[in-house]
Amino acid sequence: MASVSSSSHLNKTVRQQYMSLPQGQKCQVTYIWIDGTGETLRNKTRTLDTEPKSIEEIPEWNFDGSSTYQAEGSNSDMYLIPVCMFRDPINLDPNKLVLCEVLKYNRLPAETNHRASCNKVMEKVKEHRIWFGMEQEYTLLGTDGHPFCWPPNGFPAPQGPYYCGVGANSAYGRDIVECHYKACLYAGIKIYGTNAEVMPSQWEYQVGPCEGIEMGDHLWVSRFLLHRVCEDFGVVATLDPKPMKGNWNGTGCHTNVSTKEMREEGGLQYIEKAIDKLGKKHPEHIRVYDPHEGKDNIRRLTGLHETSSIHDFSAGVANRGASIRIPRQVGQEKKGYFEDRRPAANCDPYAVTKAIAITCLLEEEEKGAK
């Protein structure tokens, strides 16, 4: 039996008795933000007198940054700036989830607030109508850190039957996956789909297509809901890029990219130009594709298990062992999108999409303006 949290054994019938109580005109708003690790999400809830109809109706708030690795105790107040609002699938309508940027005492962006600079870049490239779709892989663990449903003192059968698998001996934790999917749909997140991945207890869902800054907003809130659903089931979702050593697949966040020019007839030439630019900036991208400047991804990008080597850049049609994959359909139709397979599962989508937009769309323009 997998190790699950004690909280998940609490009486849910008793809980529902309270959750179904009327709340009048009041609205619970859960503020969500990225803490000082750049990976972990925090949240707290307050009451508003009425249901907010737009993000502008949600007030700024604050929190103790010394308890989230974001400030010293002697100057610990940090600002929460609401930027994106969703329906709340946990507490239901009229309650809301609100993603926030974090500002320091001087109202400058906190060190792990990559949204602020990403948003400036997306404004500069908005004429290109850049779309992103990110494939968020994750692994389910028991509270003891062992993969969910794996034998306590051993390993499951080798990889092979698990990818898109069905059946109790192939799909571990599907209840969590399906609850998370429905929660995202209710919230208004642009979730595209989901599937079981190559390693047992490893899953993936996709978010997108999203334009510009919307990509990071929707992916971060989808991650919050993933952790929140797992909390209810008493298990842990890890975004570690290589949770199990040995002959097991790592965990990535493949990023699909398309501009207006790439989607039009003859768009393949723009895809190829973008790939050429990305190749020239490979080391710089690797440094922003995980929160530790490539130290996480080096365990995953080995050249094995459907990855390219972290030290080399490559591209190819339908090649899942390349840094950049051009889907076969795109190669045939000569337009569409490309897939950057290098970002790690624990990447910051703001940092990833910002880097891609700068390399593919801005650097050449800035050189020409000099």
C-alpha positions as CSV (number, residue, x, y, z in Angstrom):
1,M,0.0,0.0,0.0
2,A,1.4,3.4,-1.0
3,S,2.3,5.8,1.8
4,V,-0.3,8.6,1.9
5,S,-0.8,11.5,4.3
6,S,-2.8,11.3,7.5
7,S,-4.9,14.4,6.4
8,S,-6.3,12.4,3.5
9,H,-7.9,10.0,6.0
10,L,-9.9,12.7,7.7
11,N,-13.7,12.3,7.4
12,K,-14.6,13.9,4.1
13,T,-18.4,13.6,4.8
14,V,-18.0,15.8,7.9
15,R,-16.0,18.2,5.7
16,Q,-18.7,18.4,3.1
17,Q,-21.3,19.3,5.8
18,Y,-19.4,22.6,6.3
19,M,-18.4,23.2,2.7
20,S,-22.0,23.1,1.6
21,L,-23.0,25.9,4.1
22,P,-24.3,29.1,2.4
23,Q,-21.9,32.1,2.4
24,G,-24.3,34.9,1.5
25,Q,-22.9,37.5,-0.8
26,K,-19.3,37.0,0.5
27,C,-16.6,35.7,-1.7
28,Q,-13.4,33.7,-0.8
29,V,-10.4,34.8,-2.8
30,T,-7.3,32.6,-2.7
31,Y,-4.1,34.5,-3.5
32,I,-1.4,32.3,-5.1
33,W,2.2,33.2,-5.6
34,I,5.7,31.8,-6.3
35,D,8.0,31.7,-3.3
36,G,11.7,32.3,-3.1
37,T,12.7,28.9,-4.4
38,G,11.2,29.8,-7.8
39,E,9.5,26.4,-7.8
40,T,7.1,26.2,-4.9
41,L,3.7,27.9,-4.7
42,R,2.2,29.5,-1.6
43,N,-1.4,30.6,-1.0
44,K,-3.7,32.3,1.5
45,T,-7.3,33.3,1.4
46,R,-9.3,36.4,2.3
47,T,-13.0,37.4,2.2
48,L,-14.4,40.1,-0.1
49,D,-17.8,41.5,0.4
50,T,-19.0,40.7,-3.2
51,E,-17.8,38.5,-6.1
52,P,-15.2,40.3,-8.1
53,K,-16.0,40.7,-11.8
54,S,-12.5,41.6,-12.9
55,I,-8.9,41.4,-11.7
56,E,-9.1,45.2,-11.0
57,E,-11.6,44.6,-8.3
58,I,-9.2,42.4,-6.2
59,P,-7.1,44.4,-3.8
60,E,-3.4,44.1,-3.3
61,W,-2.4,42.1,-0.2
62,N,0.9,41.3,1.6
63,F,2.6,38.4,3.4
64,D,5.7,37.6,5.5
65,G,8.5,37.1,3.0
66,S,10.9,35.9,5.7
67,S,8.9,32.7,5.9
68,T,8.9,32.1,2.1
69,Y,12.7,32.6,1.5
70,Q,12.0,36.1,0.1
71,A,13.0,38.6,2.7
72,E,14.8,39.2,6.0
73,G,12.8,39.2,9.2
74,S,13.7,42.8,9.9
75,N,12.0,43.9,6.6
76,S,9.7,41.1,5.7
77,D,6.5,42.6,4.2
78,M,6.1,41.7,0.6
79,Y,3.3,42.9,-1.8
80,L,0.9,40.6,-3.6
81,I,-0.2,42.1,-6.9
82,P,-3.2,40.3,-8.5
83,V,-2.6,39.6,-12.2
84,C,-4.9,36.8,-13.3
85,M,-8.2,35.5,-11.9
86,F,-9.8,32.0,-12.2
87,R,-12.9,30.2,-10.9
88,D,-12.2,28.2,-7.7
89,P,-12.8,24.4,-8.3
90,I,-12.2,23.6,-4.7
91,N,-14.6,26.1,-3.0
92,L,-16.7,26.5,-6.1
93,D,-18.5,29.6,-7.4
94,P,-18.5,32.5,-6.5
95,N,-15.1,32.0,-5.0
96,K,-11.9,32.8,-6.9
97,L,-8.3,31.8,-7.4
98,V,-6.0,34.7,-8.1
99,L,-2.4,34.5,-9.3
100,C,-0.2,37.3,-8.0
101,E,3.1,38.9,-8.8
102,V,5.4,39.5,-5.8
103,L,7.0,42.9,-5.2
104,K,9.6,43.8,-2.6
105,Y,9.3,46.5,0.0
106,N,10.4,49.1,-2.6
107,R,7.8,47.7,-5.1
108,L,10.4,46.3,-7.4
109,P,9.9,42.7,-8.6
110,A,11.1,40.0,-6.2
111,E,14.0,37.9,-7.4
112,T,11.8,35.0,-8.4
113,N,9.1,37.2,-10.0
114,H,10.0,36.5,-13.6
115,R,6.5,37.4,-14.8
116,A,7.3,41.2,-14.7
117,S,10.2,41.0,-17.2
118,C,8.4,38.3,-19.3
119,N,5.4,40.6,-19.7
120,K,7.5,43.4,-21.0
121,V,9.0,41.1,-23.7
122,M,5.6,39.8,-24.7
123,E,4.3,43.3,-25.2
124,K,7.3,44.0,-27.5
125,V,6.5,40.9,-29.6
126,K,2.7,41.0,-29.6
127,E,2.5,41.8,-33.3
128,H,3.9,38.3,-33.9
129,R,1.0,36.7,-32.1
130,I,3.3,34.1,-30.5
131,W,1.5,31.0,-29.2
132,F,2.9,28.6,-26.7
133,G,1.8,25.1,-25.6
134,M,3.6,23.5,-22.7
135,E,3.6,19.8,-21.9
136,Q,3.8,19.5,-18.1
137,E,5.2,16.1,-17.0
138,Y,5.1,15.1,-13.3
139,T,5.6,12.0,-11.1
140,L,3.3,10.9,-8.3
141,L,5.0,10.0,-5.0
142,G,3.9,8.6,-1.7
143,T,4.6,10.8,1.3
144,D,7.7,8.7,1.9
145,G,9.1,9.9,-1.4
146,H,8.8,6.5,-3.1
147,P,6.9,6.5,-6.5
148,F,3.2,5.9,-6.0
149,C,2.2,2.2,-6.3
150,W,5.8,1.0,-6.9
151,P,6.8,-2.0,-4.9
152,P,8.0,-0.9,-1.5
153,N,11.4,-2.7,-1.8
154,G,11.8,-3.0,-5.5
155,F,10.8,-1.8,-9.0
156,P,7.9,-2.3,-11.3
157,A,8.3,-4.0,-14.7
158,P,10.5,-2.1,-17.2
159,Q,9.2,0.7,-19.2
160,G,7.0,-0.2,-22.2
161,P,3.4,-0.8,-21.1
162,Y,2.8,2.4,-19.2
163,Y,2.8,5.2,-21.9
164,C,-0.9,6.0,-22.6
165,G,-1.6,2.7,-20.8
166,V,-4.9,1.4,-19.4
167,G,-5.5,-1.1,-16.6
168,A,-4.5,-1.4,-13.0
169,N,-1.1,-2.9,-13.9
170,S,-0.2,0.0,-16.2
171,A,-1.9,3.2,-15.0
172,Y,-1.1,4.3,-11.4
173,G,-3.1,7.2,-9.9
174,R,-5.6,7.9,-12.7
175,D,-8.2,9.3,-10.2
176,I,-5.8,12.1,-9.4
177,V,-5.2,12.9,-13.1
178,E,-8.9,13.0,-13.9
179,C,-9.8,15.1,-10.9
180,H,-7.1,17.6,-11.8
181,Y,-8.3,17.7,-15.4
182,K,-11.8,18.6,-14.4
183,A,-10.5,21.1,-11.8
184,C,-8.6,22.9,-14.6
185,L,-11.6,23.0,-16.9
186,Y,-13.8,24.4,-14.2
187,A,-11.2,27.0,-13.3
188,G,-11.0,28.2,-16.9
189,I,-7.4,27.0,-17.5
190,K,-6.6,26.2,-21.1
191,I,-5.8,22.6,-20.5
192,Y,-5.5,20.7,-23.8
193,G,-5.2,17.1,-22.8
194,T,-3.5,14.5,-20.6
195,N,-1.9,11.1,-20.8
196,A,0.1,8.5,-18.9
197,E,3.8,8.8,-19.5
198,V,6.6,6.3,-20.1
199,M,7.7,5.7,-16.5
200,P,5.0,4.2,-14.2
201,S,3.4,6.8,-11.9
202,Q,4.5,9.5,-14.4
203,W,1.9,11.6,-16.1
204,E,1.6,14.6,-18.4
205,Y,-0.9,17.3,-19.2
206,Q,-0.7,20.0,-21.8
207,V,-1.7,23.6,-21.4
208,G,-2.3,25.8,-24.5
209,P,-2.3,27.2,-27.0
210,C,-1.8,30.4,-25.0
211,E,-0.7,33.7,-26.4
212,G,2.1,35.6,-24.7
213,I,2.1,36.0,-20.9
214,E,-1.1,33.9,-20.7
215,M,1.1,30.8,-21.0
216,G,2.9,31.3,-17.7
217,D,-0.2,32.4,-15.9
218,H,-2.2,29.3,-16.9
219,L,0.6,26.8,-16.3
220,W,1.4,28.1,-12.8
221,V,-2.3,27.9,-11.7
222,S,-2.6,24.4,-13.2
223,R,0.4,23.4,-11.1
224,F,-1.3,24.9,-8.0
225,L,-4.4,22.8,-8.7
226,L,-2.2,19.7,-9.3
227,H,-0.7,20.1,-5.9
228,R,-4.0,20.9,-4.3
229,V,-5.7,17.8,-5.8
230,C,-2.8,15.6,-4.7
231,E,-3.1,17.0,-1.2
232,D,-6.7,15.8,-1.0
233,F,-5.6,12.3,-2.1
234,G,-2.7,12.3,0.3
235,V,0.1,12.0,-2.3
236,V,2.8,14.2,-3.7
237,A,3.3,15.5,-7.3
238,T,7.0,16.1,-7.9
239,L,8.4,18.1,-10.9
240,D,11.9,16.8,-10.3
241,P,13.4,16.4,-13.8
242,K,14.9,13.0,-12.9
243,P,13.0,11.5,-9.9
244,M,14.4,8.0,-10.3
245,K,18.0,7.1,-11.3
246,G,18.6,4.3,-13.8
247,N,16.7,3.2,-16.8
248,W,13.7,5.4,-16.3
249,N,12.6,8.4,-18.2
250,G,13.1,11.9,-16.8
251,T,10.4,14.6,-16.5
252,G,10.3,17.6,-18.8
253,C,8.1,20.5,-19.9
254,H,8.4,20.4,-23.7
255,T,7.4,23.8,-25.1
256,N,5.7,24.2,-28.4
257,V,6.1,27.5,-30.2
258,S,4.3,29.2,-33.1
259,T,4.2,32.7,-34.4
260,K,1.7,34.2,-36.9
261,E,4.3,33.9,-39.7
262,M,5.0,30.2,-38.8
263,R,1.3,29.4,-39.1
264,E,0.9,30.9,-42.5
265,E,1.7,29.3,-45.9
266,G,5.4,28.8,-46.2
267,G,5.8,29.2,-42.5
268,L,8.5,26.5,-42.3
269,Q,11.2,29.0,-43.3
270,Y,10.4,31.0,-40.2
271,I,10.5,27.8,-38.1
272,E,13.9,27.0,-39.5
273,K,15.2,30.5,-38.9
274,A,14.0,30.4,-35.3
275,I,15.7,27.0,-34.8
276,D,19.0,28.4,-36.2
277,K,18.8,31.3,-33.7
278,L,18.1,28.9,-30.8
279,G,21.1,26.8,-31.7
280,K,23.4,29.8,-31.4
281,K,22.0,30.5,-27.9
282,H,21.9,26.9,-26.6
283,P,24.0,27.4,-23.4
284,E,22.0,30.6,-22.5
285,H,18.7,28.7,-22.8
286,I,19.9,25.7,-20.8
287,R,20.7,28.1,-18.0
288,V,17.1,29.3,-17.8
289,Y,15.3,26.0,-18.5
290,D,15.4,24.9,-14.9
291,P,15.6,27.0,-11.7
292,H,19.2,26.0,-11.0
293,E,20.9,27.2,-14.2
294,G,21.0,23.7,-15.7
295,K,22.0,21.7,-12.7
296,D,18.7,20.0,-12.5
297,N,18.4,19.3,-16.3
298,I,21.9,17.8,-16.5
299,R,20.5,14.7,-14.7
300,R,17.8,14.5,-17.4
301,L,19.3,15.6,-20.7
302,T,21.7,12.7,-21.1
303,G,21.1,11.8,-24.7
304,L,19.1,8.8,-23.5
305,H,15.4,8.2,-22.7
306,E,14.1,10.5,-25.5
307,T,16.4,13.4,-24.7
308,S,19.2,15.2,-26.4
309,S,22.6,15.7,-24.6
310,I,22.6,18.9,-22.5
311,H,26.0,19.7,-24.2
312,D,24.8,19.6,-27.8
313,F,22.1,21.3,-29.9
314,S,20.2,19.3,-32.5
315,A,17.0,19.5,-34.5
316,G,15.0,17.1,-36.6
317,V,11.6,16.1,-38.0
318,A,9.8,13.7,-35.7
319,N,13.0,13.2,-33.7
320,R,12.3,12.9,-29.9
321,G,16.0,12.6,-29.3
322,A,16.7,16.1,-30.6
323,S,16.8,19.4,-28.8
324,I,14.1,20.8,-31.2
325,R,11.5,18.5,-32.8
326,I,9.6,19.6,-35.9
327,P,6.4,17.5,-35.9
328,R,6.1,15.3,-39.0
329,Q,2.8,17.0,-40.0
330,V,4.5,20.4,-39.9
331,G,7.3,19.1,-42.1
332,Q,4.7,17.9,-44.6
333,E,2.5,21.0,-44.5
334,K,5.5,23.4,-44.4
335,K,3.9,25.5,-41.7
336,G,2.8,25.3,-38.0
337,Y,5.1,25.1,-35.0
338,F,8.2,23.5,-33.4
339,E,8.8,21.8,-30.1
340,D,11.6,22.8,-27.7
341,R,12.2,19.6,-25.7
342,R,14.9,21.0,-23.4
343,P,12.9,22.7,-20.6
344,A,12.8,20.7,-17.4
345,A,9.5,19.9,-15.6
346,N,10.3,22.3,-12.8
347,C,11.1,25.2,-15.2
348,D,9.6,28.6,-14.7
349,P,7.3,29.1,-17.8
350,Y,7.8,32.8,-17.7
351,A,11.6,32.4,-17.9
352,V,11.3,29.8,-20.7
353,T,8.8,31.8,-22.9
354,K,10.7,35.0,-22.4
355,A,14.0,33.5,-23.5
356,I,12.4,31.9,-26.6
357,A,10.6,35.2,-27.6
358,I,13.8,37.2,-27.2
359,T,16.0,34.8,-29.2
360,C,13.5,34.1,-31.9
361,L,11.9,37.6,-32.3
362,L,13.8,40.4,-30.6
363,E,17.6,40.0,-30.9
364,E,17.7,40.5,-34.7
365,E,15.4,43.6,-34.4
366,E,17.6,45.1,-31.6
367,K,20.7,44.6,-33.7
368,G,19.1,46.3,-36.6
369,A,18.1,49.3,-34.5
370,K,21.7,49.9,-33.4
